[in-house]
Amino acid sequence: MTGTLALNPALRAADHAQAYRRDGVVQIEGLFPAPAAEVLGAVLERSTPWSLVHSSEAGEHVIVEGAELAEMTQDGLKARVAEVARRASGGFGYIYLVYPMINAYLDGRDPGHPLHALTEFLNSPPFMDFVRAVTGEPVVKVDAQASHYRPGHFLTLHDDLGVGERRAAYTIGFTRAWRPDWGGQLMFHDEQGDIWRGFLPRFNVLTLFKVPMQHSVAAVAPYAAQPRLTVTGWLRDDPPYAPGAPG
């Protein structure tokens, strides 16, 4: 797939910049031409080596790598989700499957994996020029991870503040035929905690939003029939990655 990714030629940044300036968030449908989006969707659905990530009691990032994850029983997984959810009732918490795209690319992990081509594309001039034009931010590089939410997975309220180089956040949805009652919505909250904007998981859709902004991902319902698949990260203005790396 390397070298074959491109933005949908019908997209114009000017069509979305005003909404971003007004609301601080915008959703852009049809990011990629349909054939490329279908390939990326299939990669996430069938050939991505996922790990489990969740918050710890101390608020740290815990990763259960693929081999260890494969050895966990269903009862063990359910217990892990329940414990993280219990802690999250009193503060920030999250649990979902992850593929750390930038780290995997820089570490030379999974040579030839199609997500490496997506990592390169997100740090290419066409994509960075497009998101600069929509957001007005001086984007220098784009980080990325792929996420896979199963029933019970969630991401509680937070604003992404704390790292100065994060100029905006983004998600690219690769979720097919999602029902509203399955949960998993990306939700934006006002100062009173009310939801003033929410987006259903969708396919081949780019969402851009300012940092900081209070947001969460609703828990996926136990009866959801398929995963919520996204690529997410931040548009950043700190120094580019090392020579030979994306950006």
N, C-alpha and C positions, 0 to 999 in steps of 0.2 A: 504493500500500500504506500510505501515511501514515495513521495513526490506526486502522488495522485490526489491528495486532498486539496480542496479549494473551497472558498466561500461560494454560496449560491450567487450566481451572477446577477440575479434580480434584486439582491439586497442593496439598499442605499442607506448609509449611516444617517444622512440628513432626515430620513423619514422617522427616526427614532430618537434623535438627540433632544428634541424639544420635550418629549415625554419624560426623558431621563432628567433633564434640568428641572422640570416642574415637580415630579414625584420622587425623584431619587431612585426609582426602580423602573425597569422597562423589560418587557418580554418580546422576543423577536423570533417569529416562527420561520421554519425552513432555513436553518443556518447552513446546512450542506445540501448539495444536490441529492435527490432521493437515493440514487444507487450507492453513493458513499455513506450516507446515513444508515442504509440497510446493512452494509458491511460492518460498520462500527457497532451497530446494535447487536448483530450476530456475535461479534467478538465478545462483547460484554455478557451476552446471554450464555455463550457456550464454551469459550476458550480463554477465560481470564482466571489466573490463579489467585483466588481470594484469600485474605487473612481476616480475622475478626479483630475489630478495634473497639475499645470501650474505655470509659472513665473509671479511675480507681477511687477508693475511699479517700485518698489524699489529693484527688483531683488530677492525678497524673494520667498519661496516655499509656494504655496497656494494649499490646499487640499479641494476638495468638496466631502464630504463623501457620501456614497451610498444613504442614505435617502434623503438628500438634492438634490443630483444629479437626483434621480427619479422624484422629483417634478419640475425640470426645463423643460420648454417647448423646443421644437425643435428650435424655433426662439431664445430663450434665449441661448441655447447651441451654435448656429451659431454665435450669437453676441459675446459670450465669446471667441470663437476661433478666430474670426475676430479681436477682440481687442488685444489679445495676439500676433497675427501675425503682427499687425500694430507696436506694440512695438518692436517685434523681428527684424524688418527691420533695426533697428539701433544698435543692440547688441545681447547679449545672450538671448535666450528664448526657451520655450518648452511648449507643451501641449499634453497630452495623458492620457489614463486610467492606473491606477496602483493598484496593490495589494502588500503592503509592507511586504514581506515574513518574514524577520527577526523580525521586530517589532511585527507582528501578532503572531509569534511563542513565542517570549519572554513575550508578554503580555497575553498569553493564549487565544487569540482571535480565534474564529471559531474552537473549539475543534474537532479533528479528521479530519480536512480538509486535503485532499491528498497533498497539497503543503507543509504542515509541514513535511511530509516524505521526500520531495525533499530538503527542508532546512536542515534536518538532514544529508541527503546523501552528500550534497555539503560541509558539514563540517566533513565528515567522512574520516578516513585514506585513503581509496582507491582513492577517488577523489582528496584529497589534495596531496597525493603522486604523482598522475598522473600529475597534473598541476605544481607541483614543478619540476618534471623531464622535462617537456616540456619547462618551462620558466626559470628554474634555480633560481627562487626566493624563499626566505625562508617563504613560506606561512604558517600562523598560523591559520587563519580563513577566511571564505568566507561570504561576505554579499550578499543579494539577494533581488530583487523585480521582480515581474511579470509586464509586460507592454503590453498594448493593444492599438494599433494605429488604429484610424478610419480615414476616409477621412478628410483632413485638418490638421491632427496632425503632429508634427514635433519636431525636436531637433536640434538647430542651433550649429554652430561651437564652439568647446571648447576642452580643453586638459586634463581634470580631475585633473590638478595640484592643489595643495593647501592643501592637507592632506598627510602628509609624510608617513603614513602607507600603502597607496595604492601602491602596488608593480606592479600590472598589472590589466587590466580590462578583463571582459569576457561577452559574450552573448551566450545564448543557444536558438536557433531558433525553434519555433513550428508553423511555417507558412506554409500552404499547397498551392501548385500549384499557385505561385505568378507570375504575368506577369511583365516583366521589365518596362513597361510603367505605372505601377501603383505607381511608386515611392517607398519610404520606404527603399531605400538602405542605408546600413551602409557604409559611405564614409570616406576615409582618405586623408588628404590634405597636400601638401608640403608648404614650406615657401612662395611661390608665390600664394598660394590658389588653385593651380591646384589639381585635384583629381588623385592621383597616384595608388589608389587601392579602389575598391568598391565591396560590396557583396550584392547580391540579397537576400531578405528574403527567408529562406529555413527551412526545417523540420528536427529536430533531428541533428542539426549541432552546434558544439561548436566553437566559435571564441575567440581567446586569443590575446591581444595586450598590448604593453608596455604603462606605464604611465610615463611621459606625452607624448601624441601623439594627434595632431589635428585631430578631427573627427566630423562627424555630421550624423544625420539621415534625409534623404530627406523627404520633405512633401509627405504625402500619397495623391494620386490623388482623385478628387471627384468621379471618376468612378470606383475606386477600389471596387471589388465585395465581398471582405472578409477582416477580420482584419489582421494586422501584429502583431503576438504574439511572445514574447520573455521572457526569464528570464535573468536578467542582474545584474551585480554588480562588486565588486572588490575583488581581492586576496590580503589579508592584512597580516601584520606582527605585529600588535599591540596585547595586551593581549587577550587571548580567552574570549569568552562570560562567563557569570556567571555560577557557578556550576549547572549542570542539563540542561544547555542550549547547543545548538549546538556548537561544538568546545571546 
